[in-house]
Amino acid sequence: MRVKAWWAVVGVGLVGCGGVEPEAEAEMAPRDATVQAQACAPGVAVKVKDVIAPGTPLPPPWRPSPYGLSELQGTLYFATEVVGGQASLWKSDGTTAGTVVVTEFPAHPAQGTTGDRELGGFTAVGSQLFFSINDTVLGRELWVTDGTEAGTRPVVDLTPGAEGTQFSSFAQLGGALSFFRRVPLAPSGTRLESWRSDGTAAGTVRVVDFGTQATLQASTVIAGGVQLFFLQDAVNGTRLWRTDGTAAGTSVIKALDAGEPLVSDVRGTTGGIVFALRDAGNTEIWKSDGTAAGTVRLETFGHVSSLLGVLGSHVYVSYGTTDDRLRLARVSLSGGGKATVTTLPNPFAGQPGAQPYLQIATAAGSKLYLSVAIGSPGPAPRRVDLWVTDGTAAGTLQLNQGLSTSDENWSTLFNTGSGTLLFTSAGPNDGQEPWVTDGTVANTGRVADIGPDGGSSPQSFRRVGDRIFFVANGGPPGNALWSMPAHVTCPALAPEAR
């Protein structure tokens, strides 16, 4: 099938100096890599099902449906909610007929007209899918399903009555659900606890009481069969902890800082994590393998820096320069070795508010992908570009200039697990649609034109088996469940097809 070449995308290779940061690198020599980007053949992305029936109330604007795409034993699960509080738990085998409601949660008059079910937190453990939902009788509590209506039930009412429980950080750990709970105290204050559940009331137990001073910071990560997490308090400062889901297996790994700096950019790596501590304009880059000896500070940057991820033996970071550009640098995982990779150009440098900043960084295959926004005097950026790097200046390329410039919703970057990246972007004549790239300009293209009247705003990508499911708006009645192959590519066009 002949595929239309439809948007020229300019890729720029940046040649920098490998000098130690913060010394200035050599002048950059842009390498012209202009090609014609392409759109995939029609039919690559297919609608699975409209899950909000015509004539029913619409989803609330702050919670578009469907949402919460998750997997349990090779089956997709997700939720819908409409104004008024009616919510539904669904499952799908990827076919229209096989996309069905598991359980309906009817609206309750006491919830008013806005709806506040907040069905979510889906976490698969063995043959069970845990989640939480707000209920007028039980409040927000822990539920579980085996994929049947009869097997969908509340686990336990941890906070008796309608007040509900404050959950966070659901994770599968040691064959059970691990989570944290914040318990309000009278007349004021709260207590932080860790819990585990096997899906029964008797098997839902408190593991550790961390007391009234501790605050859970940043993301928790499962690495090497344990859960790594950060606690802060005024007495002990910032400490890294580990747990295997038992009281005996929960302990402090290391004190990181006597104060309470911002813990950010926590990323799992092979056998551990990397993370950043930000305080007073400085950023420390750390790594941990879950042991005290293996938890070390790699380097300190005298800037507010963002951790991008790990490639090979190096951690990569970015930070803004005084001349309105974004610099990429790297640090050896063995410690030190801080060096500049390259500095991204900014055609708006010097204009009001035109400082570049990182929105999202995601690894896919052997490359890092960056969503880089260029600021403006207002809340919304003036442009957002997709960049890729293999850790070298020559391998740092601009792939796309059409990412979302909304100040509320950033474009999605999704690792397909097949060596490619899915992202959302707009062309000159359409709105936000799904795109795919292998990290080359030639093979960066639009997967589908789902919403020809202004874009489909795809979101919530989730891989299940050899399919990637997502949510997109292809027209009335609104958002629907869609899917595409996990190995989707848009191969470069032959010269005669351009």
C-alpha positions as CSV (number, residue, x, y, z in Angstrom):
1,M,0.0,0.0,0.0
2,R,1.3,3.4,-0.9
3,V,1.8,5.5,2.2
4,K,1.7,9.3,2.1
5,A,4.8,11.3,3.2
6,W,3.2,14.0,5.2
7,W,5.5,16.0,7.4
8,A,9.1,16.9,7.1
9,V,10.9,16.5,10.4
10,V,14.4,18.0,10.9
11,G,16.9,16.0,12.9
12,V,20.0,17.8,14.2
13,G,23.1,16.0,15.3
14,L,25.0,17.9,17.9
15,V,28.8,17.7,18.1
16,G,30.1,18.7,21.5
17,C,33.2,18.4,23.6
18,G,33.5,15.8,26.2
19,G,35.1,18.2,28.7
20,V,34.3,18.0,32.4
21,E,31.1,19.9,33.4
22,P,30.7,22.9,34.0
23,E,33.4,23.9,31.5
24,A,32.0,25.1,28.2
25,E,32.0,22.7,25.3
26,A,33.3,23.4,21.8
27,E,31.1,25.1,19.2
28,M,28.4,22.8,17.9
29,A,28.3,21.8,14.3
30,P,24.8,20.9,13.3
31,R,24.5,17.9,11.0
32,D,21.6,18.1,8.6
33,A,19.5,15.0,8.7
34,T,16.3,16.3,7.1
35,V,14.0,13.5,5.8
36,Q,10.4,13.0,5.0
37,A,8.6,11.5,8.0
38,Q,5.7,9.2,7.1
39,A,2.5,7.8,8.4
40,C,1.8,4.1,8.9
41,A,-0.6,2.4,6.7
42,P,-4.3,2.7,7.7
43,G,-5.6,0.0,10.0
44,V,-2.5,-0.4,12.2
45,A,-4.4,1.0,15.2
46,V,-7.9,-0.4,15.6
47,K,-10.8,0.6,17.9
48,V,-11.6,-2.2,20.4
49,K,-14.8,-0.8,21.8
50,D,-16.7,2.3,22.8
51,V,-17.1,1.8,26.5
52,I,-19.3,4.8,27.3
53,A,-22.6,4.1,25.6
54,P,-24.4,6.9,23.8
55,G,-27.1,8.5,25.9
56,T,-25.4,7.8,29.2
57,P,-23.9,10.5,31.4
58,L,-20.4,11.6,30.3
59,P,-17.3,11.0,32.4
60,P,-16.2,13.9,34.7
61,P,-13.7,16.1,32.9
62,W,-11.1,15.5,35.6
63,R,-11.3,11.7,35.1
64,P,-11.7,10.8,31.4
65,S,-12.8,7.2,30.8
66,P,-11.6,4.6,30.2
67,Y,-8.6,4.8,32.6
68,G,-6.4,2.7,34.9
69,L,-5.3,0.3,32.2
70,S,-3.7,-2.7,33.9
71,E,-2.9,-6.4,33.3
72,L,-3.8,-9.6,35.2
73,Q,-2.6,-12.9,33.8
74,G,-2.6,-11.7,30.2
75,T,-6.0,-9.9,30.3
76,L,-6.5,-6.1,30.2
77,Y,-8.5,-4.5,33.0
78,F,-9.6,-0.9,33.2
79,A,-12.2,1.4,34.8
80,T,-14.9,3.8,33.6
81,E,-16.8,6.4,35.6
82,V,-19.5,8.9,34.7
83,V,-20.9,12.0,36.3
84,G,-23.1,11.0,39.2
85,G,-20.7,8.4,40.6
86,Q,-21.5,5.2,38.6
87,A,-18.2,3.3,38.0
88,S,-17.5,0.1,36.2
89,L,-14.6,-2.4,36.3
90,W,-14.0,-3.9,32.8
91,K,-11.8,-6.6,31.3
92,S,-10.8,-7.2,27.7
93,D,-9.2,-9.9,25.6
94,G,-8.6,-7.3,22.8
95,T,-11.8,-8.0,20.9
96,T,-15.0,-6.1,20.9
97,A,-17.1,-9.1,22.1
98,G,-14.5,-9.9,24.7
99,T,-14.5,-6.4,26.2
100,V,-17.0,-6.7,29.0
101,V,-18.0,-5.3,32.4
102,V,-16.8,-7.3,35.4
103,T,-18.7,-5.4,38.0
104,E,-20.9,-2.3,38.2
105,F,-20.5,0.1,41.1
106,P,-23.8,2.1,41.1
107,A,-24.1,5.7,42.0
108,H,-25.1,6.6,45.5
109,P,-27.3,9.7,46.1
110,A,-25.1,10.8,49.0
111,Q,-22.3,11.4,46.5
112,G,-24.2,14.2,44.8
113,T,-24.0,14.9,41.1
114,T,-20.2,15.2,40.7
115,G,-19.3,11.5,41.2
116,D,-16.3,10.5,43.3
117,R,-15.8,6.8,43.0
118,E,-12.1,7.0,42.1
119,L,-11.8,3.4,41.2
120,G,-8.0,2.8,40.8
121,G,-4.7,1.6,42.2
122,F,-4.9,-1.6,40.1
123,T,-2.1,-4.0,41.2
124,A,-1.8,-7.6,40.1
125,V,-0.7,-10.2,42.6
126,G,-0.8,-13.8,41.4
127,S,-4.4,-14.5,40.2
128,Q,-5.9,-11.4,42.0
129,L,-6.1,-7.8,41.0
130,F,-6.2,-5.4,44.0
131,F,-7.7,-1.9,43.7
132,S,-9.4,0.7,45.9
133,I,-12.7,2.5,45.4
134,N,-14.7,5.1,47.3
135,D,-17.9,3.8,48.8
136,T,-20.5,5.7,50.8
137,V,-20.8,2.9,53.3
138,L,-17.2,1.7,53.6
139,G,-15.4,4.8,52.4
140,R,-12.2,4.3,50.4
141,E,-11.1,0.8,51.1
142,L,-9.1,-2.1,49.6
143,W,-10.9,-4.5,47.1
144,V,-9.9,-7.5,45.1
145,T,-11.1,-9.3,42.0
146,D,-10.4,-12.6,40.2
147,G,-12.0,-11.3,37.0
148,T,-15.5,-12.4,37.9
149,E,-18.4,-10.4,39.4
150,A,-18.8,-13.0,42.2
151,G,-15.1,-12.8,42.9
152,T,-15.0,-9.0,43.2
153,R,-15.3,-7.9,46.8
154,P,-13.9,-5.7,49.6
155,V,-10.9,-7.2,51.4
156,V,-11.3,-5.5,54.8
157,D,-12.7,-2.2,56.2
158,L,-9.5,-0.9,57.7
159,T,-11.1,2.4,58.7
160,P,-14.6,1.5,60.0
161,G,-17.4,3.6,58.7
162,A,-17.5,5.9,55.7
163,E,-14.3,7.9,56.4
164,G,-12.1,5.7,54.3
165,T,-8.4,4.7,54.4
166,Q,-5.5,6.8,53.0
167,F,-3.5,4.3,50.8
168,S,-0.3,4.9,48.8
169,S,2.4,2.9,46.9
170,F,0.5,-0.3,46.0
171,A,3.1,-2.9,44.9
172,Q,3.4,-6.7,44.4
173,L,6.0,-7.9,46.9
174,G,6.8,-11.4,48.0
175,G,3.5,-12.9,46.6
176,A,1.3,-10.3,48.5
177,L,0.2,-6.7,48.1
178,S,2.4,-4.2,49.9
179,F,1.1,-0.7,50.6
180,F,1.5,2.3,53.0
181,R,-1.2,3.7,55.1
182,R,-1.5,7.2,56.6
183,V,-3.7,7.1,59.8
184,P,-5.2,10.3,61.1
185,L,-4.8,11.0,64.8
186,A,-7.0,13.0,67.1
187,P,-7.0,15.9,67.6
188,S,-4.3,16.4,64.8
189,G,-1.4,14.7,63.1
190,T,-1.0,11.3,61.3
191,R,0.9,8.1,61.7
192,L,2.6,6.3,58.8
193,E,2.4,2.5,58.6
194,S,3.3,-0.3,56.1
195,W,0.9,-3.1,55.4
196,R,0.6,-6.3,53.4
197,S,-2.4,-8.3,52.2
198,D,-3.1,-11.7,50.7
199,G,-6.6,-10.7,49.7
200,T,-8.3,-11.8,52.9
201,A,-9.3,-9.9,56.0
202,A,-7.2,-12.1,58.2
203,G,-4.3,-11.8,55.9
204,T,-4.3,-8.0,55.8
205,V,-1.9,-7.0,58.5
206,R,0.3,-4.1,59.6
207,V,4.0,-4.7,59.1
208,V,5.7,-1.7,60.6
209,D,4.5,1.4,62.4
210,F,6.9,4.3,61.4
211,G,5.4,6.7,63.9
212,T,4.0,10.2,63.7
213,Q,7.0,12.1,62.3
214,A,8.0,10.0,59.2
215,T,6.9,11.2,55.8
216,L,7.1,8.9,52.7
217,Q,9.0,10.7,49.9
218,A,9.1,10.1,46.2
219,S,8.4,6.8,44.5
220,T,8.9,3.4,45.9
221,V,10.7,0.9,43.7
222,I,10.8,-2.9,43.7
223,A,14.4,-4.0,43.0
224,G,16.1,-7.3,43.7
225,G,13.0,-8.7,45.4
226,V,12.7,-5.9,48.0
227,Q,10.9,-2.6,48.1
228,L,13.1,0.5,48.4
229,F,11.6,3.7,49.8
230,F,12.5,7.0,51.4
231,L,11.4,8.4,54.7
232,Q,12.1,11.9,56.1
233,D,11.6,13.5,59.4
234,A,13.0,16.5,61.4
235,V,15.0,14.3,63.7
236,N,16.5,11.6,61.4
237,G,16.6,13.6,58.2
238,T,16.4,11.6,54.9
239,R,16.9,7.9,55.0
240,L,16.7,5.1,52.5
241,W,14.8,2.0,53.7
242,R,14.2,-1.5,52.4
243,T,11.5,-4.1,53.1
244,D,10.7,-7.6,51.9
245,G,7.1,-7.3,53.3
246,T,7.9,-8.5,56.8
247,A,8.7,-6.7,60.0
248,A,12.1,-8.5,60.3
249,G,13.0,-7.7,56.7
250,T,12.2,-3.9,57.1
251,S,15.2,-1.8,58.0
252,V,17.1,1.4,57.3
253,I,19.7,1.0,54.5
254,K,21.5,4.4,55.0
255,A,21.1,7.9,56.2
256,L,21.4,10.1,53.1
257,D,21.1,13.7,54.4
258,A,20.6,15.3,57.8
259,G,18.0,17.6,56.3
260,E,15.0,17.1,54.2
261,P,15.9,17.7,50.5
262,L,13.6,16.9,47.7
263,V,14.0,13.3,46.6
264,S,13.3,13.1,42.9
265,D,13.7,11.1,39.7
266,V,13.8,7.7,41.4
267,R,14.5,5.1,38.7
268,G,14.9,1.4,38.8
269,T,18.0,-0.1,37.2
270,T,19.4,-3.6,36.9
271,G,19.8,-4.6,40.6
272,G,18.9,-1.3,42.2
273,I,18.0,2.3,41.8
274,V,19.4,5.7,40.9
275,F,17.9,8.9,42.3
276,A,18.6,12.6,42.9
277,L,18.6,14.8,46.0
278,R,17.9,18.5,45.4
279,D,18.7,21.1,48.0
280,A,19.6,24.8,47.8
281,G,20.3,24.8,44.1
282,N,22.5,21.7,44.2
283,T,21.7,18.2,42.9
284,E,23.3,15.1,44.2
285,I,23.1,11.9,42.0
286,W,23.0,8.6,44.0
287,K,22.8,4.9,43.3
288,S,21.8,2.0,45.6
289,D,21.8,-1.8,45.3
290,G,19.8,-2.1,48.5
291,T,22.8,-2.3,50.8
292,A,24.6,0.3,52.9
293,A,27.9,-0.3,51.1
294,G,26.2,-0.1,47.7
295,T,24.4,3.1,48.4
296,V,26.7,5.9,47.3
297,R,26.7,9.5,46.1
298,L,28.1,9.5,42.6
299,E,28.4,13.2,41.9
300,T,27.1,16.7,42.8
301,F,26.0,19.3,40.3
302,G,25.9,22.9,41.3
303,H,22.6,23.3,39.4
304,V,19.0,22.2,39.8
305,S,19.4,19.1,37.6
306,S,17.1,16.3,36.4
307,L,18.1,12.7,36.2
308,L,17.3,11.2,32.8
309,G,18.2,7.6,33.3
310,V,21.0,5.0,32.8
311,L,22.7,3.9,29.6
312,G,25.4,1.3,29.9
313,S,27.9,2.4,32.7
314,H,26.7,6.0,33.0
315,V,23.8,8.0,34.6
316,Y,22.6,10.9,32.5
317,V,21.3,14.3,33.7
318,S,20.2,17.6,32.3
319,Y,20.2,21.2,33.5
320,G,19.6,24.6,32.1
321,T,22.4,27.0,31.3
322,T,22.6,30.8,31.7
323,D,22.2,31.3,28.0
324,D,18.8,29.6,27.8
325,R,19.9,26.1,26.6
326,L,19.6,22.6,28.1
327,R,22.8,20.8,28.7
328,L,23.1,17.0,28.9
329,A,25.9,15.5,31.1
330,R,26.8,12.1,32.4
331,V,28.3,10.5,35.5
332,S,30.0,7.1,35.8
333,L,28.1,4.5,37.8
334,S,31.4,3.7,39.4
335,G,31.5,7.3,40.8
336,G,32.7,10.6,39.4
337,G,33.6,11.0,35.8
338,K,31.3,14.0,35.4
339,A,31.4,15.1,31.7
340,T,29.3,17.2,29.3
341,V,27.7,15.2,26.5
342,T,26.2,18.1,24.5
343,T,24.0,21.2,24.7
344,L,20.7,21.4,22.9
345,P,20.1,24.4,20.7
346,N,17.3,26.9,21.5
347,P,16.1,29.0,18.6
348,F,14.2,31.3,21.1
349,A,17.2,31.9,23.4
350,G,17.2,35.4,24.8
351,Q,13.5,35.9,24.3
352,P,11.3,36.5,27.4
353,G,10.7,33.3,29.4
354,A,12.5,31.1,26.8
355,Q,14.3,28.8,29.2
356,P,14.2,25.2,28.2
357,Y,13.3,22.5,30.7
358,L,12.8,18.8,30.8
359,Q,9.3,17.4,31.0
360,I,9.8,13.6,30.8
361,A,12.7,11.3,30.2
362,T,12.2,7.6,29.2
363,A,14.5,4.8,28.2
364,A,13.5,2.6,25.3
365,G,15.9,0.1,23.7
366,S,19.4,1.4,24.1
367,K,18.5,5.1,24.0
368,L,17.1,7.8,26.2
369,Y,14.2,10.0,24.9
370,L,13.5,13.5,26.2
371,S,10.5,15.7,26.1
372,V,12.0,19.2,26.1
373,A,9.9,22.3,26.5
374,I,10.9,25.8,25.7
375,G,9.2,28.3,28.1
376,S,7.2,31.4,27.4
377,P,6.1,34.4,29.5
378,G,2.8,32.5,30.2
379,P,2.2,29.1,31.8
380,A,2.2,27.1,28.6
381,P,5.5,26.4,26.7
382,R,6.0,27.9,23.3
383,R,7.2,24.6,21.8
384,V,7.9,21.1,23.0
385,D,10.4,18.8,21.1
386,L,11.2,15.1,21.3
387,W,15.0,14.4,21.5
388,V,16.9,11.1,21.6
389,T,20.4,10.4,22.8
390,D,22.6,7.3,22.8
391,G,24.9,9.0,25.3
392,T,27.0,10.7,22.7
393,A,26.9,14.2,21.1
394,A,26.7,12.7,17.6
395,G,23.9,10.4,18.6
396,T,21.8,13.2,20.1
397,L,19.0,14.1,17.6
398,Q,15.8,16.1,17.5
399,L,13.0,13.8,16.3
400,N,9.9,15.8,16.5
401,Q,8.7,19.4,17.2
402,G,5.0,18.7,17.7
403,L,4.6,17.5,21.3
404,S,1.7,19.0,23.3
405,T,2.2,22.6,24.5
406,S,-0.6,22.3,27.1
407,D,0.4,23.6,30.5
408,E,-1.8,20.8,32.0
409,N,-1.2,17.7,29.9
410,W,2.1,16.6,28.6
411,S,2.6,14.3,25.7
412,T,3.0,10.6,26.6
413,L,6.3,8.8,26.1
414,F,5.9,5.0,26.3
415,N,8.5,2.3,26.0
416,T,6.9,-0.4,23.9
417,G,9.3,-3.1,25.1
418,S,10.2,-3.8,21.5
419,G,13.0,-1.3,21.1
420,T,10.8,1.6,20.1
421,L,9.0,4.5,21.7
422,L,5.4,5.5,21.3
423,F,4.6,9.2,21.8
424,T,1.9,11.7,21.2
425,S,2.4,14.5,18.7
426,A,0.7,16.8,16.4
427,G,1.5,17.6,12.7
428,P,0.9,20.9,11.0
429,N,-2.6,19.9,9.9
430,D,-3.9,17.7,12.7
431,G,-4.0,17.4,16.5
432,Q,-2.3,15.0,18.9
433,E,-2.1,11.5,17.6
434,P,0.0,8.4,18.3
435,W,3.5,8.3,16.8
436,V,6.3,5.8,16.9
437,T,10.1,6.0,16.6
438,D,13.1,3.7,16.7
439,G,15.3,6.7,17.5
440,T,16.1,7.7,13.9
441,V,14.5,10.5,12.0
442,A,13.7,8.3,9.0
443,N,11.7,5.8,11.1
444,T,9.7,8.4,13.1
445,G,6.1,8.5,12.0
446,R,2.4,8.8,12.8
447,V,0.8,5.5,13.7
448,A,-2.8,6.5,13.0
449,D,-5.0,9.5,12.2
450,I,-7.7,8.6,14.7
451,G,-9.3,12.0,15.2
452,P,-9.2,13.8,11.8
453,D,-11.2,16.7,13.2
454,G,-8.5,17.9,15.7
455,G,-6.6,14.9,17.0
456,S,-7.5,12.0,19.3
457,S,-5.4,12.9,22.3
458,P,-4.2,9.3,22.9
459,Q,-3.1,8.4,26.4
460,S,-2.8,5.5,29.0
461,F,-0.7,3.2,26.8
462,R,-0.4,-0.3,28.3
463,R,1.2,-3.4,26.8
464,V,-0.5,-6.8,27.2
465,G,1.2,-9.6,25.4
466,D,1.8,-8.7,21.7
467,R,-0.7,-5.7,21.8
468,I,-0.6,-2.2,23.1
469,F,-3.9,-0.8,24.4
470,F,-4.6,2.9,24.8
471,V,-7.4,5.4,25.1
472,A,-8.2,7.8,22.2
473,N,-11.1,10.0,21.0
474,G,-12.0,9.2,17.4
475,G,-15.3,11.1,17.6
476,P,-18.7,10.6,19.1
477,P,-19.4,9.2,21.7
478,G,-15.9,10.1,22.9
479,N,-13.0,8.2,24.3
480,A,-12.8,4.6,23.4
481,L,-10.4,1.6,23.9
482,W,-8.0,1.2,21.1
483,S,-5.1,-1.2,20.4
484,M,-2.1,-1.6,18.1
485,P,0.7,-4.2,17.6
486,A,3.4,-4.0,20.2
487,H,6.0,-4.2,17.4
488,V,4.5,-1.3,15.4
489,T,6.9,0.5,13.2
490,C,6.6,3.0,10.4
491,P,9.4,2.0,8.0
492,A,11.1,4.6,5.9
493,L,9.4,5.2,2.5
494,A,11.0,4.3,-0.7
495,P,12.1,7.3,-2.7
496,E,9.3,6.8,-5.3
497,A,6.7,6.8,-2.5
498,R,7.7,10.2,-1.2
